[in-house]
Amino acid sequence: MAAPALQQPSFLLANLKADSTTKPLLHRCQDLVKIIDDYPAKELHSIFPWLVETVFGSLDGIISGWNLRLLHSRSPEYNIVLEFLSPNGPMIKLVYKLQAEEYKYEIPVNYLPGPIKASIQQGVLPDCPLFHNKLQIPVSRLLTLNFNPFEYFMFNFAYGLLTPKISPPGHHGNMADTAYFVLVDTYLKYFLPSEGNVPPPPFSDSRGSVTAPSPSRSAAVSLSGYGVHNASLLKHHIFHQPTVNADPAAQEIWRTEALLQMFVEMWLHHYSLEVYQKLQSPQLALLQYRISMSSMPCQPHAPPGSGSLHTYQVLLPFHSPPPLWGLLEEPFSPTEEHVLVVRLLVKHLHAFSSSLKPEQLSSPPAHPSPLEEFKRVVVQRFVQQKLYLFLEHCFWHWPLDASFRPILETWLSYIQPWRYTGEITLPTPLDISRTVPEKWESFVQENLLVYTKLFQAFLNRALKTDLVNGKNALMVFRVAKVFSQTNLPEMIQKGEQLFLEPEHVLHHRQPRGYLTPNQGGSFLSSRQRVVTDTVFKVKSHVYSIEGQDCQYKQMFGTELRGAVMKLIQQIAQARQTAKRISDHSSETAANNSFLSWFGLGPPDQNSMFNGAEPEESGECLKKTHDLLDKALEFLCLIFKLNQGQLTQLMSFLGSEEDGNNKQLPDCIQGENGLVLTDVGRMQIINGQRRFDIQYQGDPELQPIRSYENAALVRLFYKLSTAINGRFGGHMNALCSRPDVLGRLGRHYLTDPETLARISHSPVTHRTLNKPRHPRLSLRPLASYRTLLMLMLLYMLAALLSFGPVSSTLLIVSGAFLCGLFMTLFGDKIKTH
């Protein structure tokens, strides 16, 4: 097909903007495919920012774009969008085409995450290589970053997860089924492959291939006179290193690092001002310097303000640092969708880093490929610290409800990298027999805070939740099950012992090289000596996050053990409450048998006021009881609790529960009667005690139920009111008689003595202090159950050749005899 006549960029962009409002998405994508194939990069350069904004939406949220987060597989445009944005699709082809010409695109610093934005506005260059040599020296007050086409595309794609999503009314769907979620998974699998290398670009330009970008000299900041000797002290990005022509992967690995850095910085780099100040504190830099220098005596000692250590932060010369207050005032609250995408990232990184062959892990080759070296350090270098801060923020700020489950599963996914190794494991008869392989001991120790401090944060949350709720019980069960895996508690305990080892012992150890991201160069440059002494790694991990003056609380210490015992007591109480409610539900269901159709079952006038939630009744409560039972077993295994003490505690709680069943919640006497105390409120929340709630109003004026005929209820109410008004005196005289007739009258008529025996609240005592009189109630005849029973009796009488009058007399006689029987022998039946 002949190439179309080239238009001026302005006309090309104007035509595309016009088509975006008139043509359907399929035709627009087809036109874009032709334009990307036929037009040179110079013409495509002008439409690229508009096209990215059209697809992903504007950074300010005014333009929604293609709404990738709302596009589900059932939509007809779903496959069109995935094909257009796939790693081998037209959009990425356009990115590579522009990448070959080294075009740059601006991103305002204001759209960066809070800590990065605050760092740059202070005049401190962030430690992430993604932002090095990218900062544009501002003429005005607006700071911008110059990204290459690939970085610009991935920035807008990652930022799309942070913009508020406005769902249309009635829109419901699985978040993992959206086009955005699927594209994240596709990009991770393509640019971070578990097998093989990153595929080369799908085309070659006039220069042969798309090579890694080089740092722009115009964008580099002159650092002379600002405490740094030259810009080479900055941590260089991977594509700042000279590439090896013999290895194609070395030329293309920059895409892998750029994509991952963009995802991590945009999705995880969110935390409070207090944490930001702690991470940027000079004391921390001095501590890192001391630890690194003590492990590398062969290097000359230098003051902390120069040399490789100062790569931690580089002052920028454009303006004086503003105060921190006000830069990070808005608290960051991730959405559930955000957390699910982060979990997808964590799971893929574990699979990616675990795809190294066993022989490569045991004896690394002398000249590993860039991708192999990247796999070796990707989790520790990119994710470890920022994910911990992200999770810690969520643990302390997320609401105390079941919506915490995605956060919990993200945490459990990160602390179990052995689940994503791809190794086939034989099924075991018991989950508890699963064993954590010894090779993961170093991972556990180097991520000590992720195991210990986040466990303490979860413990604090669990103590404040209602564990009778099945969803909350499931979360406690999940955590207890994960931490009870064989060898895992021992690994955590050993890591704590290494961290608590006296510091003077460190200087007497045989020093070795220590790999840190702040010691110049990329991790893919010439290999540095790696420390084998785990003590330095554990201490560096804790101090880099908590600071030198942190007060570390041991997971297996006395203080936390006391909190665990409180949780066990709460679990035992919730377990018994769930069992009691479940047994009561079973008894209620059993009583609603066929005999209740004949009025012999328990009355149900209070059934609509029990306050039970759907997930807290019946079969769900049985599952809750089983989950809590298993959680108790797992906690005993983790903390090696004595089974005898646990049994004694359970029996004590059981006897206390039996005694409390007949008691009211804890109250104090006030002016208007009993007033709940804080202890009483907690007893009600945990299901330990409760009030006997009964309907205390006029039974005739209860709301019409679903099993009643509304017209008949109103008709019988008028009829019974007229009868009671006419014969009220006779009814009162009948019920006041002490003989059998008086008892029979009290059986069929409303008994005021029964209402008087019900305990009232102080307010109800004042409002319902009216005299009660016996009266006739015809409302039971308006029940569909009663009407159906009468119809069946009349049909049976018709089959036996009884007429309507004789059938009515038989039914009335039977009702009278039944009432007489209950009057004479009802008390004896109740006692038995």
Secondary structure, DSSP 8 states (H G I E B T S, - for coil): --------HHHHHHHHHHHHHHS-HHHHHHHHHHHHHHS-HHHHTTTHHHHHHHHH--TTSS--TT-GGG-BTTSTTHHHHHHHHSTTSHHHHHHHHHHTTT--EEEEGGGS-HHHHHHHHTTEE-S-GGGTTTEE--SSS--EEEE-HHHHHHHHHHHTTTS-----TT----GGGBHHHHHHHHHHHHHS-SSS-----SS--TTSS-------TTT----TTTT-S-GGGS---GGGS---TT-HHHHHHHHHHHHHHHHHHHHH----HHHHHHHT-HHHHHHHHHHHHHT-TTS----TTSGGGGGG-EE-SSS----STTTS-S-----HHHHHHHHHHHHHHHHHHTTS-HHHHHS--SS--HHHHHHHHHIIIIIHHHHHHHHHHHHHHS-SSGGGHHHHHHHHHHT-GGGGS-------S-GGG-B--GGGHHHHHHTHHHHHHHHHHHHHHHTTS-TTSHHHHHHHHHHHHHHTSBTHHHHHHHHHHHHTS-GGGGGGS-------TTSSS-TTSS-------HHHHHHHHHHHHH-TT-----TTSHHHHHHHHHHHHHHHHHHHHHHHHHHHHHHHHHHSSGGGGGT-S---TTGGGS---GGGSTHHHHHHHHHHHHHHHHHHHHHT--HHHHHHHHHHHHHHHHHHTTS---EEEETTEEEE-HHHHHHHHTTS--------S-GGGS---TTB-HHHHHHHHHHHHHHHHHHHHHHHHHHT--SHHHHHHHHHS--HHHHHTS---HHHHHHT----------GGGGBHHHHHHHHHHHHHHHHTT--HHHHHHHHHHHHHHHHHHHHHHHHHHHH-
